[in-house]
Amino acid sequence: MTTRIAIIGASGYTGGEALRLLAMHPRVEVVAATSREYAGKPVAAIHLNLRSVLGTMKFSELNMEKIVSEAELVFLSVPAGVSHTMARRLVEAGVRVVDLSPDFRLRDPRLYEEWYGFTHGDPELLAESVYGLPEIHRDEIRNARVVACPGCNATAAILALAPALREGLIDVEHIAVDVKVGSSEAGRQPSQGSHHPERANVIRPYEAEGHRHVAEVEQELSLLCGKRLQIAMVPHAVGNVRGALATAHVWLSDSLDETTIWRAYARHYGKEPFIRIVRSGPVKYPDPKYVIGSNFCDIGFAVELSRRRAALFAAIDNLMKGAAGQAVQCMNIMLGMDEREGLNMLPISPV
Ligand SMILES: NC(=O)c1ccc[n+]([C@@H]2O[C@H](COP(=O)([O-])OP(=O)(O)OC[C@H]3O[C@@H](n4cnc5c(N)ncnc54)[C@H](OP(=O)(O)O)[C@@H]3O)[C@@H](O)[C@H]2O)c1
């Protein structure tokens, strides 16, 4: 028995990555891949890495009634401000939703006006949606009708910090997160800033005031420490195509050495299938280079005892653990499958 999946927004980068993963997944079948621009064109004409993989599959028009009649679960790989207008029709028809966009991530609907500049159209559905980070919300994801996958920068930031907050190891008043992320983060549509000659070789801060992911990171970290906290977070565009590295600068609440921190992280992440703790070797700290193509998140830390400060690191492939890989992980949990199903690929190297 396979589960029938549709992807809305399948011509984009996260949609394409979802197609790649679902094509290798033994227990699902992609029944529709929509693109308004490329409807009628072969999927492999846009996603050249999928040549001959998906047979003659073509992009289809976005026909919601057809999708609800054909699919059991839908991935929404669309820009911000779109899926809050679509999800209701899907769930009313009994179709479950894995949303890769930000529309169902924030618990408070008013935050959409503040951070995204639109009024949320479905606060009721928002209230029941679940933040799709399995390391924190696995049990709620299982039965959810709408799962909202985190942003890529948010995934790295939250996974770097979660155990430290849960165990009260750090001063929650002073957390600064720096994220470096590759160009695929910006999606397929080129803009002045993301067009290759403008973007190649950069190390460029962007959205240094009010990066949208701050809202979801603060929401999740506040839940973990039981206190409303605020963070400083600045993303940087770097020249890589894939990969995101979060470095969280924190101050320790006590004189904790590296082993104590390592033990805390091992307690929380020891059984997580996609978290690897990096501590030694010629490259001592996490680097996205060594997770590319996989759903792994590499976590590590550096401790300066004399200053009672630490740097906490998380490295991911933004299109995998930061988007489509995480979406497939959530889908597996929702469908009661082994959450590693279809995600066993190892990182490619060198990249
Ligand atoms: N890229 C990343 O690393 C990353 C990571 C985590 C989360 N995300 C989030 O995932 C979502 C998709 O990102 P992406 O990078 O895949 O973007 P993308 O490459 O720009 O793709 C967006 C897709 O949505 C479709 N689309 C656009 N407007 C639409 C509308 N009004 N109705 C239906 N379909 C529409 C587009 O195709 P047509 O216009 O042809 O229909 C395209 O297939 C975004 O919300 C993004 O914030 C991205």
The ligand as an ORCA input file, in Angstrom:
! r2SCAN-3c Opt
* xyz 0 1
  N      14.695     27.333     -0.194
  C      14.881     26.973      1.068
  O      16.011     26.664      1.496
  C      13.704     26.901      2.017
  C      13.893     26.268      3.251
  C      12.816     26.166      4.137
  C      11.592     26.707      3.783
  N      11.440     27.340      2.595
  C      10.109     27.876      2.270
  O       9.510     26.976      1.342
  C       8.659     27.699      0.453
  C       9.093     27.404     -0.979
  O      10.439     27.827     -1.121
  P      11.270     27.535     -2.452
  O      12.663     27.891     -2.137
  O      10.946     26.194     -2.986
  O      10.641     28.667     -3.423
  P      10.644     28.708     -5.011
  O      11.825     27.999     -5.542
  O      10.463     30.138     -5.365
  O       9.338     27.896     -5.421
  C       8.047     28.375     -5.142
  C       7.022     27.506     -5.869
  O       5.710     27.970     -5.562
  C       4.951     28.131     -6.755
  N       4.066     29.276     -6.506
  C       4.405     30.585     -6.359
  N       3.333     31.329     -6.058
  C       2.277     30.466     -6.016
  C       0.876     30.634     -5.790
  N       0.362     31.836     -5.531
  N       0.095     29.541     -5.833
  C       0.624     28.318     -6.102
  N       1.925     28.087     -6.339
  C       2.739     29.162     -6.302
  C       5.966     28.363     -7.865
  O       5.579     27.790     -9.109
  P       4.535     28.430    -10.109
  O       4.659     29.940     -9.957
  O       4.934     27.940    -11.451
  O       3.208     27.903     -9.677
  C       7.146     27.512     -7.369
  O       6.989     26.167     -7.805
  C       8.803     29.187      0.818
  O       7.737     29.568      1.635
  C      10.115     29.221      1.587
  O      10.153     30.277      2.530
  C      12.462     27.434      1.690
*
